[in-house]
Amino acid sequence: MQLFIILVLPFLIYGVVKHNLFVKLRNNRESTFADIDVLLKQRHDLINQLVSTVKGYASHEKETLNSVVNARNEAMYARNIDEKMVAENRLNYALTGLKVTIEAYPELKANSNFLQLQEKISDIENKLATVRMYFNSSTREYNTAIEMFPASFFAALFRFQKEKMFDLGSSERQNLHNTSTNF
């Protein structure tokens, strides 16, 4: 019995402590994504308003506007964190096409409603960038905790898996190098 206490009990206590740490880090990651989700919902509403404003000036740009609306809808109805990240990257790509379209309409760029929307979207994009950094930091902390030995043994035992970062996506990363982030 003493041998059991000396050999097994510390191992079990370590496993319980690590399990609780993994749960805490996973919940922190999910909580951080909930903050992103709030901003994404605000962004989706503003994009809807933006598309309506652009339609008044560029009604023949139907394909571009439809791709933005479809990408927005896909992003709104994504069910989990991974799906939302993929859908948001598609929406960013569709918005790039909209930015190009807007450049062809100087009267639109001078419209006060459009300018207000542009300012609000820019503000949300800045907030999203900050919260994404925090989310990625939370994800990195979680992933590091489950990958370090000997904790990785317990992570595998309890089926904790490595999670994805909220990456901009290759198209958005390229756009950052080529253009500004403002509409």
N, C-alpha and C positions, 0 to 999 in steps of 0.2 A: 504494500500500500504506500509506503513512504517513497519507494522508487517511482511509483505512478505519479505522486505529487511532485516529486523533484523533476521528472522528465517530461511529463505530459501536460501538467497544469500550466506551466509558463508558455508552452506552445499554444494551448487553447486560449489563454488570455491574450497573447499576441494576435492570434487570429481574430478574436472578437474586436480588439482595438482597431486592427486594420480594416475589418469589415465596416465598422462604424465610420472610420475615416473615409472610406470609399463612398459610402452612402452620403455623407456630408458633402464631399466634393462633387458628386454627381448631382445632388439637389441644388448646390450652389450654381452649377453650370445651367441647370434647367431654370432656376430662378432668374439668372442673368439673361437667358434667352427670352423669358417672359417680358423683360424690359425691352428687348429688341422687338418683340411681337407688338407691343403697344405702339412703338414708333412706326413699325411697318404698317399697321392699320391706319394711322394718321397719314402716312405717305400714300397709301392706296386711295384714300379719300381725296387727297390733293391731286393725285394723278388723274382721277376721274374728272375733277374740275378742270384740270389742265387740258385734257382731251376735249372736253366740251368747249372750252375757250378757243382752242386751235381749230376745231371744226368750223367755227364761224368764219375763220379767215382762210382756211385751207381745206375746203370740203372735198376737193378732188384728190387729196392725199389719203384716200380711204384705206389703202393697204397698210400704210404706216400706222395710222390711227387704230385700225383693227388689230394689228400685231401688238400694240401697246395695251389695248383693252383686254385682249386674250391673255397676254402675259400677266397683267394685273389680276385677272380672274383666277388664273392658275395659282398665283402667289397667295391670293386670299383664301383659297380652298385647300391649300396644302395641309396635310394632316399632322405631320411630325416635324421635328427640327431639321432632319436631313432633307425632307421634301421641300421645306420652306427655304432652305439655303439654296437648293438647286433652282427653285422657282424664282427666287429673288435675283439670282444671277441672270436668268432669262429675261426678267423684267428690266434689269439694268441694260442688257443688250438692246432690247426693244426701245428703251428710252434714248439710247444713242442715236437710233434712226430718227426719232422724233426731234432730237436736238439739231440734226442736219436739216430736217424739214423746216424747222423754225427759222433757221438762218436765211432762208429764201423769202421771208415775209417781214420786212422792216416795220410795216405798220402794226403787225402783231407784237413785235418786240417793244413797241412804244405804248401799247395798250396798258392802262393802269391795272385792270384786273389781272392781266398776264404778269405784270411786274410784281404784284402782290403775291401771286401764286409762286412765281419764281423765287421770291424771297423766303416764303414759307417752306418750300421744298428744299431750298438750300440750307435753311436752319435745321430741318429734320435730317437731312443728309449728314450734317456736321454732328448732330446728336447720335445718329446711327453709327457713325465712324467711331465715336468715343465708346459707345456701348459694345460695339463689335470687338474693340480692343480688349475690353474687360471680359467679354465672353470668351475670346480666344485665350486670354490669360487664365481664366477659370478652367477651360478645356485643357490647356497645357499642364496646369497643376494636377488635374484629375488624371490625365494620361501618364504623367511622370510618376504619380503615386502608385498606379497599378502596374507599371512596367519595371519598377525597381525591385531588385532581389533583396530579400526573400519575400517581400510583399507580393510580388508577381505570382507566387505560388497560391496565395490566398485569393488573389484577384481571379485567377483562373478557376479555382475551386468554387468561388461564389458567382462565377460567370459575369464578372465586370469586364467590359470590353473597351478598347480604345475608341475614342470619339473623334469626329471630324471637327476641324476648325471652320470658322465662317470665313471662307476665302472669297475674295472678290470675283474670282473666276478669270480665266485667261483673257476674255474679251474686255472686261472692265479694267483689268490691269494694263492692257495695251492702251485703252482710252486715257488712262491717267497719264501715260507717257505722251500721248498725242494731243490731248485737249484739256481744257479746264473742266471743272466739275459743275460749273454754273450753266443754266439754260440760257 
